[in-house]
Amino acid sequence: MITVLCFGTFDGIHPGHDDFFRQARSLGERVVVVIARDATVLDLKGQLPANGEEERRRMVARHRHVDEAVLGDYEDKYAVITQIKPNVILLGYDQEHFTEHLEEKLPGLGVCAKVFRGEPFEPERWKTSLLREAPVVEEDMEVGLPL
């Protein structure tokens, strides 16, 4: 079974996230998503997410393309990779943190995985940082967006 591992904050699920999870599912049979800890988000982005880490984990875990959602490790950002041993790691198209030289580090972790970048899905419209500035109105949401 091919396991795909993804990482992110996922502060509310929008169509961009839905497409990202769909891309992950297209790369394997099992999709595991690592949710950034609140403290990590604060450290990297300078602000806490609107939803706490456990709520974000639960939201992602309910998505139709996600098999498991787990919280990241406070101490070792690579710990979840060594625990899950994915075959594929899918990074967000704009993900910068934790990505530099990731593929080169994997053999030292005992992990043999291909690393891919996801394709953006209407990034000028469906990006959490933009949505924080201009809240989504009901007409913007795809009818029946599956979670």
C-alpha positions as CSV (number, residue, x, y, z in Angstrom):
1,M,0.0,0.0,0.0
2,I,1.4,3.4,-1.0
3,T,1.2,5.9,1.9
4,V,1.2,9.6,1.1
5,L,2.2,12.1,3.9
6,C,1.2,15.8,3.8
7,F,1.9,18.6,6.3
8,G,0.2,21.9,7.0
9,T,-1.7,24.1,9.3
10,F,-5.1,23.6,7.7
11,D,-6.9,26.4,9.7
12,G,-10.4,25.7,8.2
13,I,-10.9,23.6,5.2
14,H,-11.5,25.4,1.9
15,P,-11.5,24.3,-1.7
16,G,-7.8,24.7,-2.1
17,H,-7.3,22.2,0.7
18,D,-9.8,19.9,-0.8
19,D,-7.9,19.9,-4.1
20,F,-4.6,19.3,-2.2
21,F,-6.0,16.3,-0.4
22,R,-7.4,15.1,-3.8
23,Q,-3.9,15.4,-5.2
24,A,-2.5,13.4,-2.3
25,R,-5.1,10.6,-2.8
26,S,-4.2,10.4,-6.5
27,L,-0.6,9.5,-5.4
28,G,-1.5,6.6,-3.1
29,E,-4.0,4.5,-1.3
30,R,-3.5,5.9,2.2
31,V,-3.3,9.6,3.0
32,V,-1.9,10.8,6.3
33,V,-1.9,14.5,7.2
34,V,0.3,16.0,9.8
35,I,-1.2,19.0,11.5
36,A,1.1,21.7,12.7
37,R,1.1,22.3,16.4
38,D,-0.3,25.7,17.6
39,A,3.2,26.6,19.1
40,T,4.8,25.7,15.7
41,V,2.4,27.9,13.8
42,L,3.0,30.8,16.2
43,D,6.7,30.4,15.8
44,L,6.7,30.2,12.0
45,K,3.8,32.5,11.1
46,G,3.9,34.9,14.1
47,Q,0.2,34.3,15.0
48,L,-1.9,31.5,16.3
49,P,-4.4,29.8,14.0
50,A,-8.0,30.7,14.4
51,N,-8.7,27.0,15.3
52,G,-6.8,25.1,17.9
53,E,-4.6,22.1,16.9
54,E,-7.1,19.4,18.0
55,E,-10.0,21.1,16.2
56,R,-7.9,21.4,13.0
57,R,-6.9,17.7,13.3
58,R,-10.5,16.7,13.7
59,M,-11.6,18.8,10.7
60,V,-8.9,17.2,8.5
61,A,-9.5,13.7,9.7
62,R,-13.2,14.0,8.6
63,H,-12.2,14.8,5.0
64,R,-13.1,12.2,2.4
65,H,-9.6,12.0,1.0
66,V,-7.8,11.7,4.3
67,D,-7.3,8.4,6.1
68,E,-5.6,9.7,9.2
69,A,-4.7,13.1,10.7
70,V,-2.0,13.4,13.4
71,L,-0.4,16.2,15.3
72,G,3.2,17.1,14.6
73,D,5.9,16.4,17.2
74,Y,6.9,19.3,19.4
75,E,10.6,18.3,19.6
76,D,11.5,16.5,16.4
77,K,9.8,17.7,13.2
78,Y,11.0,14.5,11.4
79,A,9.7,12.1,14.0
80,V,6.3,11.6,12.3
81,I,8.1,10.8,9.0
82,T,10.2,8.1,10.7
83,Q,7.1,6.7,12.5
84,I,4.8,6.6,9.4
85,K,7.6,5.8,6.8
86,P,5.6,7.1,3.8
87,N,6.3,6.2,0.2
88,V,5.4,9.7,-0.9
89,I,5.5,13.1,0.7
90,L,3.3,15.8,-0.9
91,L,4.3,19.4,0.0
92,G,2.0,22.3,-0.6
93,Y,2.8,24.5,-3.6
94,D,3.7,27.4,-1.3
95,Q,5.1,25.4,1.7
96,E,8.5,26.8,2.7
97,H,9.1,25.7,6.2
98,F,10.6,22.3,6.8
99,T,11.0,21.6,3.0
100,E,14.6,22.5,2.2
101,H,16.7,19.4,1.4
102,L,13.9,17.2,2.8
103,E,14.3,14.5,0.1
104,E,18.1,14.4,0.8
105,K,17.5,13.9,4.6
106,L,15.1,11.0,4.2
107,P,17.7,8.1,3.7
108,G,19.3,9.2,7.0
109,L,15.9,8.7,8.6
110,G,15.5,5.3,7.2
111,V,12.8,6.4,4.8
112,C,12.6,5.9,1.1
113,A,10.0,8.3,-0.2
114,K,9.5,10.5,-3.3
115,V,8.8,14.2,-2.5
116,F,6.4,16.1,-4.7
117,R,5.0,19.6,-4.7
118,G,1.2,20.0,-5.1
119,E,-0.3,22.1,-7.8
120,P,-2.0,25.3,-6.7
121,F,-5.8,25.5,-6.9
122,E,-6.9,29.1,-7.6
123,P,-4.3,30.5,-5.1
124,E,-5.5,34.1,-5.7
125,R,-8.9,33.0,-4.2
126,W,-8.3,29.9,-2.0
127,K,-5.4,30.6,0.4
128,T,-6.0,30.8,4.1
129,S,-4.0,34.0,4.6
130,L,-6.2,35.7,2.0
131,L,-9.4,34.3,3.5
132,R,-8.5,35.7,6.9
133,E,-8.4,39.2,5.2
134,A,-11.6,38.7,3.3
135,P,-14.0,36.2,4.8
136,V,-15.6,33.6,2.5
137,V,-19.2,34.3,1.6
138,E,-21.5,31.4,0.9
139,E,-21.6,32.1,-2.9
140,D,-17.8,31.5,-3.0
141,M,-18.1,28.0,-1.7
142,E,-18.6,25.1,-4.0
143,V,-22.0,23.7,-3.3
144,G,-21.7,20.4,-1.4
145,L,-18.0,20.6,-0.8
146,P,-17.3,17.2,0.6
147,L,-15.5,17.0,3.9
